[in-house]
Amino acid sequence: MTSVQVAEMLKLSPRTIEQMRVDGSGPPYVKTGGGKRCRVLYSRQAVAEWLAQFSYGSTSEYGRKR
């Protein structure tokens, strides 16, 4: 998936996905090719696994360390 597709899936802006990539808080990605013109891609499975770490069963679970 491209950054734009991930942004659409997560209902975030592409710029937010880019910033998350820069600061390391987003889903894992791969870079294809070399240099500044390489493509950044995400696997659906990696995005789903990253997203799963933020799921909770109830509001009382929120804020607890995992």
C-alpha positions in Angstrom: 0.0 0.0 0.0 1.2 3.6 -0.6 1.3 6.3 2.0 -1.9 7.8 0.5 -3.7 4.5 0.7 -2.6 4.0 4.4 -3.7 7.5 5.2 -7.2 6.9 3.6 -7.5 3.6 5.5 -6.6 5.3 8.8 -8.6 8.5 8.1 -5.4 10.5 8.5 -3.7 12.9 6.1 -0.8 11.7 4.0 1.3 14.3 5.7 0.5 12.8 9.1 1.6 9.3 7.8 4.8 10.9 6.6 5.5 12.5 9.9 4.8 9.2 11.7 7.3 7.6 9.4 9.9 10.3 10.3 9.4 10.0 14.0 9.1 6.2 14.1 5.5 6.2 15.5 3.8 4.8 12.4 3.4 1.3 10.9 6.5 -0.4 9.5 7.3 0.3 5.9 9.7 -0.6 3.1 11.6 1.6 0.7 11.9 0.3 -2.8 14.9 1.4 -4.8 17.5 4.0 -3.7 17.8 7.7 -3.4 15.2 10.4 -3.0 12.9 9.0 -5.7 12.4 5.6 -4.1 8.8 4.5 -3.2 7.7 3.9 0.4 5.3 1.0 0.7 3.4 -0.6 3.5 2.0 -4.2 3.7 -1.6 -4.6 4.7 -0.5 -7.1 7.4 2.0 -4.7 8.9 -0.5 -1.9 9.1 -3.1 -4.3 10.6 -0.6 -5.5 13.2 0.5 -2.0 14.0 -3.1 -0.9 14.4 -3.9 -3.9 16.7 -1.6 -2.6 19.3 -4.0 0.3 19.9 -7.1 -1.9 20.4 -8.9 -2.1 23.8 -11.7 -4.2 25.1 -13.1 -1.5 27.4 -12.4 2.1 28.4 -10.9 0.9 31.7 -8.0 -0.7 29.7 -7.0 2.5 28.1 -3.8 4.0 29.6 -2.6 0.7 31.1 0.8 -0.3 30.0 0.9 -3.4 27.8 
